[in-house]
């Protein structure tokens, strides 16, 4: 048995014992998956030296709690292991943590270009496009797939933070292209598996505003055939996405 398989078996055994596995309340389009709190084993992790692989979770924590300390270490790691997308994502979180949103925004498209299949790179780029007012390109990237398992049909488990990032950003896209029922369904999934996550609260707050602003009307207002919005709605979207980008 490989090191990857042994590590994954150990994590799953601990997860089952502690009861942290959660079946998805929505199977999406292609079947079922489980939502977990233990670390996801990505293929690139097993290519790292043992000490770096074991410290990977520490960098995740450090980027959120001590971002100024994390940044030089992450830059060094990225130089040594440029093929590891999680380090790029942690660097983005660290830049946001110190309030350097200029560097964070520059990093988002670069990370997506390098790792287009990495979930966090993809949802961050969708958010980036929407914040830039480019709903059409965001929609092209989503390709009509609005559940996480539709984008990753070969995966059988997702971390709760992956669900939070995907459902919140895609929920915003759906809400602002007139697909309110689907946006609310993504929120219900998020509320079920991560009721205290800050992105759950952000999406709930904005969906509640939508209820009073548009949903009671016969059809969405200010929406053209390409899914764009009026100036008033674009301002609302930019404000929300700025909050999401700063906190994922």
N, C-alpha and C positions, 0 to 999 in steps of 0.2 A: 504493500500500500504506500502510495506517495505521501510526501510531507503534507501536500495540499489536502489529500483525502483524509489523512489522520486528523489534521487540524479541523477540517469541516465536520467530521464525525464527532469530535469532541465538543465543538460548539453546539451542534444540534442536540447532542445528548444533554448538555447543560440547559439548553433552551426548553426541551421537553420536560425535564425535571422541574424547572422553575415555572413552567406554565406560561412562557412569554410568547409562544407561537399564537398567532391569531389568524383564523381563516378570513379571507376577504369577504366583506358583506356584499360586494358586487363582483361578480365574476367577469365583468366587462364583456368583451366580444368573443373571446377565444377559450373560455374555460376558467379554471380556478387557479389561485396562487395563494401563498401564505405571506403574511406580513410579520416581520420579525424585528426584534430589538438587538439581537446579537450581530456582530460585524459580518458583513457580506464578504465572501471570499472571491475577489475578482482574479482573473487569470494572471494579470501582471504582478500580483502580490507575491506569487510563488517564484518569480524571477529575481526577487530582491534577496540580498544577503539576510541571514537570519536576524541580525541585530536591527536592520532597517525595517524588515517586515514586522517584527515584534513591537517596534516603536511607532508604527504607522498610526495607531489609535491615539498615542500621546500627542502626535502633531495635530490631529484633529481637535483634541481638547485644547492644546496650546494656542492654536489659531483663534479660538473663541475667547479664551480667558486671558492670554498674554500676547496679543497680536504683534506688538512691537518687538517682542523677543522672538516670536515665531518667524517673522519675515526673513531675517538673514539666514536662519537655518533652512527655511524652505527654499530660498533662492539657491543655496548650495546644493540641496538635494535635487532640485530640478536640473541643475547643471550636470550632476552626476548621473541622474536617472530621468532623462527627459521623456521617456516612454511611459511614465506613471501619471495618469491623469488626476488621481486624487491629490497629489501634491500641488498641482495647478489650482485645483478647487480650494484647497486649504489656504493657498496664497491669496486668492480672491476674498475669502472670508476674512483673512487677516488685514488686508487693505481696507475692507469695509469697517473692520473693527477699530482702526485708527482714524477713520474718517477720510481716507484718501480715495474718494470715489472716482477721481479722474483716472488713477491707475487701475482701479477695479473695472471701470467701464472699458478701458483699452484691453484688458485681459480677457473679457468675456468672448468677443469674436475670435480672438487668437486661439483661445482654448477650444472653441467649437471647431475651428478649421483644422486643428491638430487631432481632435478626438470627437468626431461627429456622432459616434455611437455611444459615447459616455453620457449617462442620463443627466447628470447635473450640468454638463456642458450644454446639452440640448435645451433643457428647460430654461437655463440662464439666458441662452441666446434668443429663445422665443420671447422672454420677458424684455430683453434688450431691444428687440425689433418692435415690440408693442410700445415701449417707452419712446422709441424714435418715431412713432406714428405710422409704422409700416405693418399694418394688420394683414395686408395681402401676402407679404413675404412670410410672416409668422404662420399664416394659414397654410401656405405651400410647404413649410417645414413640417407642420403637423400632419399634413397629407390626409386629412379626413379621419385621423385616428385619435380619439379623444379619451382613451383609457390606457393605462400604463402597460397592460399586457398586450395591447394591440401593437405597441411599439417594440416590445421585447417578448415575442411569443415563445421563445425558447427558455425563458426563465421561469422558475417555479416559485421563487421567493423574492420579496423586495423588502428593503429596510423601511421602517416607518418614516424616516426622513426623506426617502425617495418618494414615498406616497405623498407626503406633505408638500414637497417641492413641485411635483408633477401636477397634483390635483389643484393646487392653489393657482399656479400660473395658467394651466389650461382652463380652469374654471373662469378666470378673468377673461381669457380669450373668448370663451363661449358666451359669457354674459354680455360681451361687447360686440358680438356678431349675431345677437338675437336668439341664441339657443339657450334660453334661460332654464328650461327644465333639465337639460343635460348638465348645466353649470351647477344647479342645485343638487343633482345626483352625485356629482363629484364631491360637493361639500358634505353630503350625508355620509359618504364613505370616510372622508377625512374626520368628520366629527366622531364617527364610531371608533376609529383606530387611534386618533390622536386628539382627543377633546381639549387638551391643555396646550397644544402646540400653538405658538404665536401666529403661524400662518392660517390655522383654523379660525382663530379669532378675527384676523384681518379679512379673510374671505367672507366670513359670516357677516361682519359689519358692512361690507360693501354690497353683499347680496341683499341685505335688509334695506339699504338705500335704493337699490334697484327696484325692490318691491313697491315702494311708494312712488318712485320716479317714472317707471315704465311698465312694469309687468301687468298692472291693472288696466292698461290701455289696450285697445284692440290689436295694435301692432307697434313695434318699436318705432320711435321717432328719430329723425335726424340720421337715418341709415340709408346709404346709397347701395347700388347693386353690387358694389365690390366689398361691402362689409365695413366701409369706413364710417366715421361718426361725425356729428356736428362739432363745432368748435367747443361748445360747452362740455360735451361728452369727452372729447379728446383731452381737455384739461383735467377732468376727473380721472381718466385712465392714467395719465402721466403721474398724477399725484399718488395713486394707488401703487403703480408699478415702482415708483421711487421707493416706497415703503417696503415692497417685496424684495427688490434688488438689494436693499440695504440690510436685510435681515435673514436671507437664506444662508 
